[in-house]
Amino acid sequence: MPDHEQTPDAALAFEHHDHSGCSVDVLSRAEAISRARGVRLTPVRRRALEILLESHRAMGAYDMLQRLAEDGFGNQPPVAYRALDFLVEQGLAHRIRRLNAFAACMHPGAEHTPCFFICRSCDAVAEAPALAIRTAVDTAATGIGFRVERTNIEASGICPACAEDPSCT
Protein backbone atom coordinates (compact mmCIF):
# COMPACT_ATOMS: atom_id res chain seq x y z
CA MET A 1 0.00 0.00 0.00
CA PRO A 2 1.47 3.42 -0.87
CA ASP A 3 2.65 5.73 1.85
CA HIS A 4 0.12 8.34 2.83
CA GLU A 5 1.32 11.69 1.53
CA GLN A 6 -1.42 13.97 2.80
CA THR A 7 -0.87 17.21 4.64
CA PRO A 8 1.16 18.43 6.32
CA ASP A 9 4.26 18.40 4.17
CA ALA A 10 7.20 16.90 6.06
CA ALA A 11 9.38 19.92 5.22
CA LEU A 12 7.03 22.12 7.27
CA ALA A 13 8.59 20.69 10.41
CA PHE A 14 11.72 22.64 9.58
CA GLU A 15 10.04 25.85 8.42
CA HIS A 16 8.20 28.65 10.19
CA HIS A 17 4.52 28.25 9.37
CA ASP A 18 1.01 28.57 10.79
CA HIS A 19 1.15 25.46 12.89
CA SER A 20 -2.49 25.74 13.94
CA GLY A 21 -3.54 24.26 10.58
CA CYS A 22 -1.43 21.15 11.19
CA SER A 23 -2.78 20.78 14.71
CA VAL A 24 -6.46 21.29 13.89
CA ASP A 25 -6.36 18.81 11.01
CA VAL A 26 -4.55 16.08 12.94
CA LEU A 27 -6.65 16.54 16.09
CA SER A 28 -9.87 16.34 14.10
CA ARG A 29 -8.72 13.11 12.42
CA ALA A 30 -7.68 11.72 15.82
CA GLU A 31 -11.15 12.38 17.22
CA ALA A 32 -12.80 10.68 14.22
CA ILE A 33 -10.47 7.68 14.47
CA SER A 34 -11.18 7.29 18.18
CA ARG A 35 -14.95 7.40 17.62
CA ALA A 36 -14.73 4.90 14.75
CA ARG A 37 -12.66 2.48 16.85
CA GLY A 38 -14.87 2.86 19.90
CA VAL A 39 -12.02 4.12 22.09
CA ARG A 40 -12.13 7.22 24.24
CA LEU A 41 -9.98 10.24 23.60
CA THR A 42 -10.32 11.23 27.26
CA PRO A 43 -9.48 14.77 28.36
CA VAL A 44 -5.96 13.77 29.46
CA ARG A 45 -5.31 11.83 26.23
CA ARG A 46 -6.65 14.69 24.14
CA ARG A 47 -4.52 17.22 26.04
CA ALA A 48 -1.42 15.02 25.62
CA LEU A 49 -2.04 14.96 21.86
CA GLU A 50 -2.61 18.72 21.80
CA ILE A 51 0.71 19.23 23.60
CA LEU A 52 2.52 17.00 21.08
CA LEU A 53 0.87 18.95 18.27
CA GLU A 54 2.06 22.33 19.54
CA SER A 55 5.29 22.00 17.57
CA HIS A 56 7.12 19.57 15.35
CA ARG A 57 9.31 18.41 18.21
CA ALA A 58 9.50 15.22 20.18
CA MET A 59 8.71 15.37 23.87
CA GLY A 60 9.84 13.09 26.68
CA ALA A 61 7.35 11.54 29.07
CA TYR A 62 8.50 13.64 32.03
CA ASP A 63 8.20 16.87 30.04
CA MET A 64 4.70 15.72 29.09
CA LEU A 65 3.94 14.95 32.73
CA GLN A 66 5.01 18.45 33.76
CA ARG A 67 2.73 20.03 31.13
CA LEU A 68 -0.19 17.79 32.08
CA ALA A 69 0.31 18.61 35.78
CA GLU A 70 0.27 22.34 34.95
CA ASP A 71 -3.12 21.73 33.33
CA GLY A 72 -4.45 19.93 36.43
CA PHE A 73 -4.19 16.32 35.25
CA GLY A 74 -2.01 15.05 38.08
CA ASN A 75 1.71 14.73 38.59
CA GLN A 76 2.30 10.98 38.83
CA PRO A 77 4.27 9.36 35.97
CA PRO A 78 1.48 6.90 35.03
CA VAL A 79 -0.67 9.87 33.97
CA ALA A 80 1.71 10.74 31.15
CA TYR A 81 2.77 7.19 30.29
CA ARG A 82 -0.81 5.91 30.00
CA ALA A 83 -1.81 8.82 27.78
CA LEU A 84 1.27 8.42 25.56
CA ASP A 85 0.87 4.63 25.37
CA PHE A 86 -2.74 5.09 24.25
CA LEU A 87 -1.72 7.60 21.58
CA VAL A 88 0.99 5.25 20.25
CA GLU A 89 -1.31 2.19 20.34
CA GLN A 90 -3.96 4.08 18.36
CA GLY A 91 -1.44 5.37 15.80
CA LEU A 92 -1.90 8.97 16.93
CA ALA A 93 1.72 9.37 18.09
CA HIS A 94 5.07 7.77 17.41
CA ARG A 95 7.84 6.87 19.79
CA ILE A 96 11.14 8.42 18.70
CA ARG A 97 13.58 5.93 20.13
CA ARG A 98 16.75 7.95 19.57
CA LEU A 99 15.37 10.71 21.79
CA ASN A 100 13.37 8.45 24.14
CA ALA A 101 10.49 10.74 23.33
CA PHE A 102 7.17 10.96 21.50
CA ALA A 103 5.89 12.96 18.53
CA ALA A 104 2.39 13.37 17.17
CA CYS A 105 1.67 11.27 14.10
CA MET A 106 1.08 13.66 11.24
CA HIS A 107 -0.86 11.02 9.26
CA PRO A 108 -3.19 9.37 11.80
CA GLY A 109 -5.45 6.70 10.38
CA ALA A 110 -3.38 6.29 7.23
CA GLU A 111 -1.36 3.20 6.44
CA HIS A 112 2.17 4.54 6.24
CA THR A 113 5.79 3.79 7.00
CA PRO A 114 7.39 6.91 8.42
CA CYS A 115 11.01 7.93 8.58
CA PHE A 116 11.87 10.51 11.22
CA PHE A 117 14.42 13.18 10.44
CA ILE A 118 15.70 14.55 13.75
CA CYS A 119 17.69 17.77 14.01
CA ARG A 120 20.56 17.21 16.44
CA SER A 121 20.64 20.91 17.25
CA CYS A 122 17.03 21.96 17.84
CA ASP A 123 15.34 18.52 18.18
CA ALA A 124 12.80 19.33 15.45
CA VAL A 125 11.33 16.14 14.02
CA ALA A 126 9.93 15.70 10.51
CA GLU A 127 7.87 12.64 9.63
CA ALA A 128 8.30 11.68 5.99
CA PRO A 129 7.08 8.71 3.93
CA ALA A 130 9.57 5.83 3.79
CA LEU A 131 7.85 3.00 1.95
CA ALA A 132 10.90 2.42 -0.26
CA ILE A 133 13.08 1.94 2.81
CA ARG A 134 10.59 -0.45 4.41
CA THR A 135 10.35 -2.40 1.15
CA ALA A 136 14.15 -2.75 1.06
CA VAL A 137 14.18 -3.94 4.69
CA ASP A 138 11.43 -6.49 3.98
CA THR A 139 13.27 -7.74 0.88
CA ALA A 140 16.51 -8.20 2.83
CA ALA A 141 14.63 -9.93 5.65
CA THR A 142 12.85 -12.30 3.28
CA GLY A 143 16.22 -13.29 1.82
CA ILE A 144 17.29 -14.66 5.20
CA GLY A 145 13.89 -16.04 6.23
CA PHE A 146 13.14 -13.26 8.71
CA ARG A 147 9.71 -11.67 9.08
CA VAL A 148 9.79 -7.98 10.07
CA GLU A 149 7.02 -7.04 12.47
CA ARG A 150 7.98 -3.45 13.19
CA THR A 151 10.49 -0.90 11.95
CA ASN A 152 11.52 2.43 13.37
CA ILE A 153 13.44 4.46 10.84
CA GLU A 154 15.24 7.50 12.25
CA ALA A 155 17.87 9.75 10.73
CA SER A 156 19.82 12.30 12.73
CA GLY A 157 21.30 15.40 11.16
CA ILE A 158 20.80 19.12 10.95
CA CYS A 159 17.70 20.96 9.75
CA PRO A 160 17.82 23.81 7.21
CA ALA A 161 17.37 26.55 9.85
CA CYS A 162 20.16 25.22 12.06
CA ALA A 163 22.43 24.62 9.04
CA GLU A 164 22.18 28.37 8.30
CA ASP A 165 22.90 29.35 11.91
CA PRO A 166 26.69 29.26 12.60
CA SER A 167 26.08 28.76 16.33
CA CYS A 168 24.28 25.45 15.67
CA THR A 169 26.80 23.56 13.56
C-alpha positions as CSV (number, residue, x, y, z in Angstrom):
1,M,0.0,0.0,0.0
2,P,1.5,3.4,-0.9
3,D,2.6,5.7,1.8
4,H,0.1,8.3,2.8
5,E,1.3,11.7,1.5
6,Q,-1.4,14.0,2.8
7,T,-0.9,17.2,4.6
8,P,1.2,18.4,6.3
9,D,4.3,18.4,4.2
10,A,7.2,16.9,6.1
11,A,9.4,19.9,5.2
12,L,7.0,22.1,7.3
13,A,8.6,20.7,10.4
14,F,11.7,22.6,9.6
15,E,10.0,25.8,8.4
16,H,8.2,28.6,10.2
17,H,4.5,28.2,9.4
18,D,1.0,28.6,10.8
19,H,1.1,25.5,12.9
20,S,-2.5,25.7,13.9
21,G,-3.5,24.3,10.6
22,C,-1.4,21.1,11.2
23,S,-2.8,20.8,14.7
24,V,-6.5,21.3,13.9
25,D,-6.4,18.8,11.0
26,V,-4.5,16.1,12.9
27,L,-6.7,16.5,16.1
28,S,-9.9,16.3,14.1
29,R,-8.7,13.1,12.4
30,A,-7.7,11.7,15.8
31,E,-11.1,12.4,17.2
32,A,-12.8,10.7,14.2
33,I,-10.5,7.7,14.5
34,S,-11.2,7.3,18.2
35,R,-14.9,7.4,17.6
36,A,-14.7,4.9,14.8
37,R,-12.7,2.5,16.8
38,G,-14.9,2.9,19.9
39,V,-12.0,4.1,22.1
40,R,-12.1,7.2,24.2
41,L,-10.0,10.2,23.6
42,T,-10.3,11.2,27.3
43,P,-9.5,14.8,28.4
44,V,-6.0,13.8,29.5
45,R,-5.3,11.8,26.2
46,R,-6.6,14.7,24.1
47,R,-4.5,17.2,26.0
48,A,-1.4,15.0,25.6
49,L,-2.0,15.0,21.9
50,E,-2.6,18.7,21.8
51,I,0.7,19.2,23.6
52,L,2.5,17.0,21.1
53,L,0.9,18.9,18.3
54,E,2.1,22.3,19.5
55,S,5.3,22.0,17.6
56,H,7.1,19.6,15.3
57,R,9.3,18.4,18.2
58,A,9.5,15.2,20.2
59,M,8.7,15.4,23.9
60,G,9.8,13.1,26.7
61,A,7.3,11.5,29.1
62,Y,8.5,13.6,32.0
63,D,8.2,16.9,30.0
64,M,4.7,15.7,29.1
65,L,3.9,15.0,32.7
66,Q,5.0,18.5,33.8
67,R,2.7,20.0,31.1
68,L,-0.2,17.8,32.1
69,A,0.3,18.6,35.8
70,E,0.3,22.3,35.0
71,D,-3.1,21.7,33.3
72,G,-4.4,19.9,36.4
73,F,-4.2,16.3,35.2
74,G,-2.0,15.0,38.1
75,N,1.7,14.7,38.6
76,Q,2.3,11.0,38.8
77,P,4.3,9.4,36.0
78,P,1.5,6.9,35.0
79,V,-0.7,9.9,34.0
80,A,1.7,10.7,31.1
81,Y,2.8,7.2,30.3
82,R,-0.8,5.9,30.0
83,A,-1.8,8.8,27.8
84,L,1.3,8.4,25.6
85,D,0.9,4.6,25.4
86,F,-2.7,5.1,24.2
87,L,-1.7,7.6,21.6
88,V,1.0,5.3,20.3
89,E,-1.3,2.2,20.3
90,Q,-4.0,4.1,18.4
91,G,-1.4,5.4,15.8
92,L,-1.9,9.0,16.9
93,A,1.7,9.4,18.1
94,H,5.1,7.8,17.4
95,R,7.8,6.9,19.8
96,I,11.1,8.4,18.7
97,R,13.6,5.9,20.1
98,R,16.8,8.0,19.6
99,L,15.4,10.7,21.8
100,N,13.4,8.4,24.1
101,A,10.5,10.7,23.3
102,F,7.2,11.0,21.5
103,A,5.9,13.0,18.5
104,A,2.4,13.4,17.2
105,C,1.7,11.3,14.1
106,M,1.1,13.7,11.2
107,H,-0.9,11.0,9.3
108,P,-3.2,9.4,11.8
109,G,-5.5,6.7,10.4
110,A,-3.4,6.3,7.2
111,E,-1.4,3.2,6.4
112,H,2.2,4.5,6.2
113,T,5.8,3.8,7.0
114,P,7.4,6.9,8.4
115,C,11.0,7.9,8.6
116,F,11.9,10.5,11.2
117,F,14.4,13.2,10.4
118,I,15.7,14.6,13.8
119,C,17.7,17.8,14.0
120,R,20.6,17.2,16.4
121,S,20.6,20.9,17.2
122,C,17.0,22.0,17.8
123,D,15.3,18.5,18.2
124,A,12.8,19.3,15.5
125,V,11.3,16.1,14.0
126,A,9.9,15.7,10.5
127,E,7.9,12.6,9.6
128,A,8.3,11.7,6.0
129,P,7.1,8.7,3.9
130,A,9.6,5.8,3.8
131,L,7.8,3.0,1.9
132,A,10.9,2.4,-0.3
133,I,13.1,1.9,2.8
134,R,10.6,-0.5,4.4
135,T,10.4,-2.4,1.1
136,A,14.1,-2.7,1.1
137,V,14.2,-3.9,4.7
138,D,11.4,-6.5,4.0
139,T,13.3,-7.7,0.9
140,A,16.5,-8.2,2.8
141,A,14.6,-9.9,5.6
142,T,12.9,-12.3,3.3
143,G,16.2,-13.3,1.8
144,I,17.3,-14.7,5.2
145,G,13.9,-16.0,6.2
146,F,13.1,-13.3,8.7
147,R,9.7,-11.7,9.1
148,V,9.8,-8.0,10.1
149,E,7.0,-7.0,12.5
150,R,8.0,-3.4,13.2
151,T,10.5,-0.9,12.0
152,N,11.5,2.4,13.4
153,I,13.4,4.5,10.8
154,E,15.2,7.5,12.2
155,A,17.9,9.8,10.7
156,S,19.8,12.3,12.7
157,G,21.3,15.4,11.2
158,I,20.8,19.1,11.0
159,C,17.7,21.0,9.8
160,P,17.8,23.8,7.2
161,A,17.4,26.5,9.8
162,C,20.2,25.2,12.1
163,A,22.4,24.6,9.0
164,E,22.2,28.4,8.3
165,D,22.9,29.3,11.9
166,P,26.7,29.3,12.6
167,S,26.1,28.8,16.3
168,C,24.3,25.5,15.7
169,T,26.8,23.6,13.6
